[in-house]
Amino acid sequence: MSQRFLFRYPGSKSFIADKVNAILSKVSFKRWVEPFCGSAALFYNLEKQFDDALLNDLDKRVVGMHQACKDFDYMHYLGLVDSVDRKYGNFRTDKEAYYSFRSWYNEDGCRTSLDSLYLIYLSSMCINSMLRFGPNGMNQGWGRRKAVIKEADWNVMHEKLQHASFSSVDYRSVPIRDRSIVFLDPPYESKENTLYGKGFSQDEFIEWLLDQKASHSRCLWMYTDVETEKSDALLSKGFKKIVLRDMKTIAPSKEKKEADAIEVMYIGLSK
């Protein structure tokens, strides 16, 4: 299946779009809630039409990119691409052009929806087009590339976002209404995550998930993670498990050795 991306970001779940589309074809709920949206690549590749959607992420920069796609049509995006190219040069062959544009963004950008439109284009030129941030802003290196989003893909994403709202709060503060589809792709506990201060706690998350499932009616809950004994405890709480793929993850040890892991999705339905 051909997939569309606004930008590429670690942990994207676009590869499960076919599985999720099959599940949602049997569900009547028309509200999508994503407390850890990241690139929202799964959302952009869903066939189901929603009456409204809520995309949330603690990183305001990625939320701003979705807002920019909602605010600007394709001609605005294409006009920005042209103006940046004329100002900085050929990003496929000129390393300094890329770093000059990146420096400008980190110094002057990230304030308005238009700045986020610049970031969408900047992200397409970095290594593997994989967006990454550090203490001083966007820090991914030059990728010897330039990828312009296709008009048809932009228009689909732009249209989907017309029914979406955005927030940048802790997942526990995201408002969830009855009859919602809630897709949860939290940080994996074994990965370093500075957005949640001391690190993301799977124990706290699972406790929150079970409480939410019990306190809302007619909600579909989909939770992706690496398979662990803690996550498998959900199987005794009314969840079913779907194996997604074998993967490599970083073991939480001093040696930082690679360890085999299985990526899974847990599905539960509130009564």
URKAMO-V876810 format. One record per helix or strand of 2 or more residues. SS is the DSSP state (~ for helix, > for strand). FROM is the first residue (numbers start at 1). TO is the last residue. If there is no record, write none. Layout:
BEGIN
[[SS/FROM/TO] [SS/FROM/TO]]
END
This chain:
BEGIN
[[>/8/9] [~/14/24] [>/31/34] [~/41/44] [>/52/56] [~/60/71] [~/74/88] [~/95/108] [~/113/123] [~/127/129] [>/130/131] [>/133/134] [>/137/138] [~/151/161] [>/164/167] [~/171/173] [>/181/184] [~/202/215] [>/220/226] [~/229/237] [>/240/250] [>/258/269]]
END
